[in-house]
């Protein structure tokens, strides 16, 4: 029986897409072992480290000569791949969006840091005025009319970035596209929302598609992704990457044709 070792920093929670994929693997007859270290009997290893940056020296050493998926993906901070970054002196007359440079609002890193009273108070104040609290509101990114509205403290923060706000629009709605992949298996989708911050919780409808822009495939190869999810928009036929995620979350039924499609991607890494 082939064994798949999943090395995770925070446990394979049931909201992770890889948890659903692992269920399909088990039903297909694979042994799946999850832990903080490589399994010595593994035929393939999948890194599932829910942190924006990881040092190669912090990963558990692999003493076996097997494929280690996503071993090259050590930094997914937005400054690595964003083509929309702005500086105070830039000439840009359009709207802007302020984001965390870290993945998923920086939540995984915040969970690791000690929570002091001042941080809690600032988070509470941010619900009323994030500008006065000098911290972004929870799980959202502010959209401003222009560069002149960006507070000075944002520019001084290494943890924040300012980007051109270039939403994709269709039928009067905001759109966000996604590409989920595992090896050569993948699929695309588009979410539609009345809100500029498009996500599953704000969408009004969605659609699936198979055509993936070539420029995204080039970025994936450059960053070394074997498994993950890219969020992007399209403008005049050009794809603009907004977010690169190596530990995507998932909601819905686990055993679906698309989850099974992704799960089948492991087979190409097991051929040795």
Secondary structure by P-SEA (a helix, b strand, c coil): cbbbbbbbccccccccaaaaaaaaaaaabbbbbbcccccccccbbbbbcccccccccccccccccccccccccccccccccccccccccccccbbbbbbbcccccaaaaaaaccccaaaaaaaaaaaacccccccccccbbbbcccccccccccccccccccccbbbbbcccbbbbbbbbbccccccccccccccccccccccccccccccccaaaaaaaaaaccccbbbbbcccccbbbbcccccccccccccccaaaaaaaacccccccc
